[in-house]
C-alpha cells in the first residue's frame, strides 16, 4: 500500500475540515511538504475547502434562523393568545440554544487559534502590530 493510499484521505480531511496548513499536515503524518502540496493540487483541496466552509456557514446560519423563528413564534403566541409552547417546542429551543452556544464557542476558539497561529508565524516587530491589538480586533470581529 502506498503513502498516498494510506494518508491522502486523512490529509485532505485535515486540510479541508480542520483547516490545517500543509506544513502542519506534513509534520503530523510524517510526510514531506512537497508530497502534501502535490496531493493538494491533484485533489483540488482548495476548491473543496471553499465549498466545505460555505456549506458549514450556510448550515450554521440556517440553524440560527430556525431557532430565532421558532422562539419568536413561541413568544408571539404567548403574548397574543396566552398559549405556552408545547413540550416539543421547548425541548427544541433548549436543545438548539445549547448546541448553537457550543458551536459559537468552538468557532470562537478556532478563530482565536488562527490568530495565535498567525502571531507565532510572523514576528510582530516587523509590522508593529502587537498581540494585544490583534486580540482587540479579534474581540470586535466576534462581537465580544
CORBELDA-V148191 format. One record per helix or strand of 2 or more residues. SS is the DSSP state (A for helix, B for strand). FROM is the first residue (numbers start at 1). LEN is the number of residues. If there is no record, write none. Layout:
# CORBELDA-V148191
SS;FROM;LEN + SS;FROM;LEN
This chain:
# CORBELDA-V148191
A;3;14 + A;22;8 + A;33;10 + A;45;37 + A;87;35 + A;131;12
